[in-house]
């Protein structure tokens, strides 16, 4: 799930990512702000879901994927769309 909250005093949007994956010990987000090398770690909650909050510029688009346990790359089915990547697959698309 992706929740977006526009900040009234700034040209930014607070984006809350919530995801759940079977057998996940660690989940991170890759690709936000076109930074595929620096992971955004997601915190594990008591209910087993993972959560991260990022502040992103309004009127921007971001491709991303979740990386589970450091090896499995997955899209978010609730993202705003998908964008093709150079590996012949797709990335999740976030429109802020």
N, C-alpha and C positions, 0 to 999 in steps of 0.2 A: 504494500500500500504506500502511496505517496501523498503526503499532505503538504499543501503550499499555503503560506501565510505571507501576504505582502506587508512589508514594513512601511508604516505611514510616513516616517520621518526620513527615510533613505530610499534610494533607487535600488532596493534589494528585496529579495524574497527568502524567507526561511523555509527550507524544504526538509520535511521529516520523512525518512525512508524506514519502512518497517517490512521485514521479510521473515519467512519461516521456511526452513529446508530440513527434510528428514536427514538424520545422522550428521548434522552440521556441528562442528566443534568451534569453527572460526569462520566468520564471513566478513568480507571487505568489499568496498565499492571501488572500481577502477574506471578511469576515463573522464570523470568530472573535470570541467575546465580544460579538456583535451590533455589531461595528465594521466597517462596510462602507467607510468612508472611509480607514482606515489599512491599507495592505497589509502583509502579512508576506512579505518576500522569501524565495525559495527559492534555495539555493546550487546551482550546476551542478557535478556530479561528473564525474570523468574518463570514466566509462562513459556519459555523456550523460543520466543521470537528474538530477532536481532533488530537493533535500531541505531540510526545515525541521523544527526541533524547538520545540515550545511546551509550557509548563507550564500546565495548566488545572485548575480545581477539580474534585474528585471529585464524583460524583452531579450532574453538570450536562449540558446538551445545547447543542450549538452548530451553527448552520447555516453553511455555507461554500461557496465555489466557488473553483476555480483560474482565474486570469486569465493567459492566454498572450499574450506580446508586447504587453500593454496593451490588447488589443481583443477577444480571444476568451474567453468565459466558459464553463467546463466543470465538470461534476460529477465526483466521484470514484466510479467504479463499485464500489469496495470499501468505501465508507462504510457506516455502520450502517443507513442508510435514506435516504429523501428526504422533503422537506417542501415543500408548495406555497408559491410566493411571489406577490407582487402583480403580477407580469408574466405570469401564466398559465403559468409554467414551474415547475421545482422546484429546490431547493437540496440539496446533500449534507447529511446529518444525521450528526453525531458525538455519540455517547452515551459519556460518561466515567464 
